[in-house]
Amino acid sequence: MKQQQLASDLFEVIVVNNDPEIPLELPKDFYANYSLILFEEPRPGSYAARNKGIAHANGEILAFTDSDCLPDTNWLSNALEIFDRDTQKKLGILTGPVPLFYKDPKKLTAAEVYEKYTGFTTEAYAKEGHAITANWFSYRNTLLAFKGFDENLKSNGDSDLSKKITDQYEIQYSPNVIVRHPSRYFVSEVVYKYRRVLGGTYQRKFKKSRFKFLGYLLDFTWRRVRFSAKKMVTIRPKESSQILVVNLAIVWGTWKEFFYLLNGLETKR
């Protein structure tokens, strides 16, 4: 946040540590030029942590990102210009691109290749009325009116809340409001992501209908197969084979998660 072009007296930074086993301490020179407040949230899940931040924020406009993300230097200033034009307070959510970056762009791992072709499509999300918390702006009062994020969810909480908000307010996608996100490096990290997302989807939509949940997973599996087949004829063999390997791991992992969830085990966080 030191690189933000917005004047430091116009924003505050709230960091919520969601791992009670690892106390977070930040050196003073890390935030010497702007206001930073640190909270602990022992309840597991990023949505409980985000709600803690919402409850203690002083600003009228709240911005969300993740701890591993890199906001563009004009992230806050470009967003503020858009909110300044929203004189009727019709804007429910502002979002923007979340491009990936890699450890070594010249030598991508299989996981990075997979994510290169399946990265965040935030513009398409916005057209469907959704946003992700890696890059999300809303009025604080709007978030409070909808009682924040569902803390029972370990995943999909952003989809859940963003749709509720955009059913009543506007969502805007701006290509100038940019946050960069690291690509996952290991296949196991990609698989874990899909298992976590599957758990969130189960909690939101299918907890009372196992048959529909099975149908959802069968469709998800088919889409992975179709995606791999398409890439085999549209990109280089090396990359398409890497995508196939990752997709096989994802399918195996999500089916394992399916049976874990049906047996009442906890969703991933």
Sequence and secondary structure as in RCSB ss.txt:
>XXXX:A:sequence
MKQQQLASDLFEVIVVNNDPEIPLELPKDFYANYSLILFEEPRPGSYAARNKGIAHANGEILAFTDSDCLPDTNW
LSNALEIFDRDTQKKLGILTGPVPLFYKDPKKLTAAEVYEKYTGFTTEAYAKEGHAITANWFSYRNTLLAFKGFD
ENLKSNGDSDLSKKITDQYEIQYSPNVIVRHPSRYFVSEVVYKYRRVLGGTYQRKFKKSRFKFLGYLLDFTWRRV
RFSAKKMVTIRPKESSQILVVNLAIVWGTWKEFFYLLNGLETKR
>XXXX:A:secstr
 TT SS GGG EEEEEE  TTS     GGGSTTSEEEEEE  SSSHHHHHHHHHHH  SSEEEE  TT EE TTH
HHHHHHHHHT TT  EEEEE    EE S TTS  HHHHHHHHH   HHHHHHTT   TTSEEEEHHHHHHTTSS 
TT SSSHHHHHHHHHHTTSEEEE TTS EEEE   SHHHHHHHHHHHHHHHIIIIITT HHHHHHHHHHHHHHHH
HHHHHHHTTS HHHHHHHHHHHHHHHHHHHHHHHHHHTT     
